[in-house]
Amino acid sequence: MHEVSLSPEFNKEFVELRAKAEKGNGEARYLLEIVEKGLAKLMTSPEAGKHVPKRLIPKEYVVKYGVTNLWKLNLDSYWRLIYTLEGDRVKLYAIVLEVLDHRRYNRKFGYRS
């Protein structure tokens, strides 16, 4: 098992999502389920997603988090889990930065919608 941590911003969103899901919000419950599946996949294999080439990494991530690598894990219904890997050959862990829907992902990465 590998370690997976959440960025402070995503952790706050994740807590809010869990609270909405517990109150019976069906959409939040579904999103929570697919995010948890994605986190479980990263615990098994941190390199489960697709590596984003350096030239395509949005500057926001470099400035805000100081990332030198970026990965995306495609979730159900066109949601994407964006994360970076830290560590070395002995211990590798994933830091989840955010989860984006298709539209926000396209905007952030400069793709046309």
Protein Blocks (a to p, Z undefined) as FASTA:
>chain_A
ZZddddfklmmmmmmmmmmmmnopaklmmmmmmmmmmmmmmmmmmmlpccddfklmcfkl
mmmnopabdcddddehhiacddddeddfklccdddfbdcdfklmmmmnopaZZ
